[in-house]
Amino acid sequence: MTSVLPIGENVAPGARNLRGIHELRPARLGRLVRSAPHPGRLFGLGCGRFPAGRCRRPRSVPRLISERIMHPRTAVVSALAAAAIVPLAAVAQTPEALPTRKAGHWEMRMVTEKPAGGSEVVTQMCIDAATDREMMEFGLRMSRDTCKRYDMKRHGKGWVIDAECAFGPIKSVTHTTISGDFQSLVTIRIEGTTRGLPLPGAQKGPQETLMTQTSRWMGATCTGGLVPGDIVMPGGIKFNIRQMKGLKKLLPQLQVR
């Protein structure tokens, strides 16, 4: 039988993976990134799912993560949104600039219209007042670190952001609009141009990009065993906002296939 383990050396009694949700343990993330254990144990996949059932050391943990959560047709979404695992947080220039979202379970759906061919990316998230603030503060730090220009202003009932940012080899100029009541619905539309997308057959020079993220409040009770601060990414990767410091150091190294 294939052994399936959550990430981390210390697993609480009774802890287990449910329906392919693999937990990233915050206390061990940095050390695991450096030590790069075999991919089966790192993501709770076991050895049996790899060729010949062998546990082989990956080329790099960033490469493994990119292969786990990226697909060629959604590479643009992943590359541009990777720095914003919580996309709403990443567009907040100051924690006070946007309203606090209603506590509970939120579902975020991101669709890429340009370049064409992207599929919908769905993320689940559980927040309370404290973790929502942490996410906003994380977004502030990310924008300061990656954007040389980040202008945010109120526009009618919503907000507008004009930014120039760099994420690894990817450089983008974007115009973002944010709307919604932050109690049941938040919509983010990001339009602009991007250079340096490492996609097969990608055109030289700037590419037009257009993404829309719709976040809906699903209820006051977080389902699926989620606790405040938990985020579930495509592919079933689950982590908590308190791990974002370690993940932030890792994200710029991601290789997009």
C-alpha positions in Angstrom: 0.0 0.0 0.0 1.3 3.4 -0.9 2.2 5.5 2.1 0.5 8.9 2.1 1.9 11.5 4.5 1.1 15.1 5.1 4.0 17.5 4.7 6.1 18.0 7.8 8.0 15.7 10.2 5.5 16.1 13.1 2.0 15.1 12.4 -0.6 15.5 15.1 -2.3 12.3 16.3 -5.2 11.5 14.1 -4.1 14.0 11.4 -4.7 12.7 7.9 -5.2 13.8 4.3 -8.8 14.0 3.1 -9.8 13.6 -0.5 -6.4 14.6 -1.8 -6.0 17.8 0.3 -2.3 17.9 1.2 -1.4 20.1 4.2 1.7 22.2 4.3 3.0 22.4 7.9 4.2 26.0 8.6 6.9 25.2 11.0 8.6 22.9 8.5 8.2 24.7 5.2 11.5 26.5 5.1 13.5 23.5 6.1 11.7 21.2 3.7 12.4 23.6 0.8 16.1 23.5 1.6 16.3 19.7 2.2 14.1 18.9 -0.9 12.8 15.5 0.1 11.3 13.2 -2.5 8.1 14.5 -4.1 5.9 11.7 -2.9 6.3 12.5 0.7 6.6 16.2 0.2 3.1 16.5 -1.2 1.5 13.4 0.3 1.5 11.5 -3.0 3.4 8.5 -1.9 6.1 6.8 -3.9 3.8 4.5 -5.9 2.6 7.2 -8.2 6.0 7.9 -9.6 7.7 5.8 -12.4 8.6 2.2 -11.2 7.4 3.1 -7.8 10.7 4.8 -6.9 11.0 7.8 -4.6 13.3 10.0 -6.6 14.7 13.4 -5.5 13.2 16.1 -7.7 15.4 18.6 -9.6 14.1 21.3 -7.3 11.2 21.9 -5.0 10.1 24.9 -7.0 10.0 22.8 -10.1 7.9 20.2 -8.3 5.5 22.8 -7.0 5.1 24.3 -10.4 4.3 20.8 -11.9 1.9 20.1 -9.2 -0.3 23.3 -9.5 0.4 24.5 -13.1 -0.9 23.4 -16.4 0.4 24.9 -19.7 -3.0 26.3 -20.5 -3.3 28.1 -17.2 0.3 29.1 -16.9 -0.5 32.8 -17.3 -2.9 32.7 -14.4 -0.4 30.8 -12.3 2.5 33.0 -13.1 0.7 36.3 -12.6 -1.4 35.2 -9.6 1.3 33.1 -7.9 2.5 36.2 -6.0 -1.1 36.6 -5.0 -2.2 33.3 -3.6 -4.8 35.4 -2.0 -5.3 37.7 -5.0 -7.5 40.1 -3.1 -4.8 40.6 -0.5 -2.2 41.3 -3.2 -4.1 44.2 -4.7 -4.4 46.0 -1.3 -1.8 48.8 -1.2 -2.7 49.5 2.5 -4.6 47.3 4.9 -7.0 50.2 5.5 -7.7 50.9 1.8 -10.2 48.1 1.3 -13.1 47.0 3.5 -12.8 43.9 5.7 -14.3 40.9 4.1 -17.1 39.1 5.9 -15.9 36.2 8.0 -16.5 32.7 6.8 -15.9 30.5 3.7 -15.1 32.2 0.4 -14.7 30.7 -3.0 -12.6 32.5 -5.6 -12.9 31.7 -9.3 -10.3 33.2 -11.7 -10.7 33.2 -15.5 -8.1 34.2 -18.0 -9.5 35.7 -21.3 -6.1 36.8 -22.6 -4.0 35.0 -23.7 -6.7 32.7 -24.8 -6.9 29.1 -23.7 -6.8 29.4 -19.9 -9.1 27.3 -17.8 -10.9 28.4 -14.7 -8.9 28.3 -11.4 -10.9 27.8 -8.2 -9.5 28.5 -4.7 -11.2 28.0 -1.4 -10.5 30.1 1.6 -11.6 30.5 5.2 -11.1 33.8 7.0 -12.0 35.7 10.2 -11.2 39.3 11.0 -7.6 38.5 12.2 -6.6 36.4 9.2 -8.2 38.7 6.7 -6.0 41.5 8.1 -2.9 39.2 7.9 -3.7 38.6 4.2 -4.1 42.3 3.5 -0.8 43.0 5.3 0.9 40.2 3.3 -0.4 41.8 0.1 1.1 45.1 1.1 4.5 43.6 1.6 4.3 41.8 -1.7 3.3 44.9 -3.6 6.2 46.9 -2.0 8.7 44.2 -2.9 7.6 43.5 -6.5 6.1 46.7 -7.8 8.0 49.9 -8.6 4.7 51.7 -9.2 1.5 51.0 -7.4 -1.2 53.7 -7.5 -4.5 53.0 -5.8 -7.5 55.3 -5.7 -11.2 55.2 -5.0 -13.4 55.3 -8.1 -17.1 55.5 -7.6 -18.2 52.6 -5.4 -15.0 50.7 -6.2 -11.2 51.0 -6.5 -8.7 51.4 -9.3 -5.1 50.3 -9.3 -2.4 51.1 -11.8 0.8 49.2 -11.3 4.2 48.2 -12.8 5.5 45.0 -11.2 8.1 42.3 -11.7 7.9 38.7 -10.6 11.0 36.8 -11.4 11.5 37.1 -15.2 7.9 38.3 -15.7 7.2 42.1 -15.9 3.7 43.5 -16.1 1.9 46.8 -16.5 -1.7 46.4 -15.2 -4.9 48.3 -14.7 -7.1 46.7 -12.0 -10.6 47.5 -11.0 -12.2 46.2 -7.8 -15.9 46.2 -7.0 -18.4 44.5 -4.7 -19.8 44.8 -1.2 -17.1 42.6 0.4 -19.9 40.9 2.3 -21.1 38.5 -0.4 -19.2 39.4 -3.6 -15.9 40.9 -4.7 -14.9 41.2 -8.3 -11.4 42.0 -9.5 -10.6 42.7 -13.2 -6.9 42.9 -14.2 -6.1 44.1 -17.7 -2.7 45.0 -19.1 0.5 43.8 -20.8 3.1 41.3 -19.7 6.7 40.5 -20.8 8.8 37.5 -20.2 6.1 34.8 -20.0 8.1 31.5 -20.3 5.5 29.8 -22.4 6.2 27.6 -25.5 5.6 29.6 -28.6 5.0 32.8 -26.7 5.3 35.9 -28.9 8.2 38.3 -28.3 7.5 41.6 -26.7 4.5 42.4 -24.6 1.4 40.2 -24.5 -2.1 41.4 -23.7 -3.5 39.9 -20.5 -7.0 40.0 -19.1 -8.1 38.1 -15.9 -11.2 38.3 -13.9 -11.5 36.9 -10.3 -14.9 36.6 -8.7 -15.0 35.9 -4.9 -18.3 34.7 -3.4 -19.1 34.3 0.3 -20.3 30.7 0.7 -21.4 30.8 4.4 -20.4 31.7 7.9 -19.2 28.1 8.6 -16.0 26.9 6.8 -16.5 23.5 5.3 -14.1 20.7 4.6 -12.3 21.1 7.9 -10.9 24.5 7.0 -10.0 26.9 9.9 -9.4 30.7 9.6 -6.4 31.4 7.4 -6.6 28.2 5.5 -6.3 28.3 1.7 -6.9 25.4 -0.7 -5.3 25.8 -4.1 -5.9 23.9 -7.3 -4.6 20.4 -7.0 -5.7 20.2 -3.4 -2.7 21.9 -1.9 -3.7 23.3 1.5 -1.8 25.8 3.6 -2.4 28.6 6.1 -1.7 32.4 5.7 0.9 32.1 8.4 3.1 30.1 6.0 3.1 32.8 3.4 6.5 34.3 4.5 8.2 31.0 3.6 6.2 30.6 0.4 7.0 34.2 -0.7 10.7 33.3 -0.8 10.0 30.3 -2.9 7.5 31.7 -5.4 10.0 33.8 -7.6 11.8 30.5 -8.4 8.8 28.8 -9.9 9.4 27.5 -13.4 6.4 27.8 -15.7 6.3 25.0 -18.2 
